[in-house]
Amino acid sequence: MELKNKNLGIIGLGKMDSFSVQTYKKVLDHMVDALNERGIYEAATYLHELKIKGRSAAWALRQCVLTVS
């Protein structure tokens, strides 16, 4: 399989059992910073699909949208 676009970013998240709300927000911030530094204005992310203890999928998606906007 060949990728049409050669830009691919992979983010290491560490152990999911210690993945907190603060860590999630920090990852989102780092993602946006990395995209901005590289002049990338279109991207796909699936970070909002992560399961964060005590938070709903809607909350995770909302945080993602608020961070990138």
Salt bridges, closest charged atoms under 4 A:
GLU2 OE2 - LYS6 NZ 3.95
GLU37 OE1 - ARG38 NH1 3.95
GLU49 OE2 - HIS48 NE2 3.97
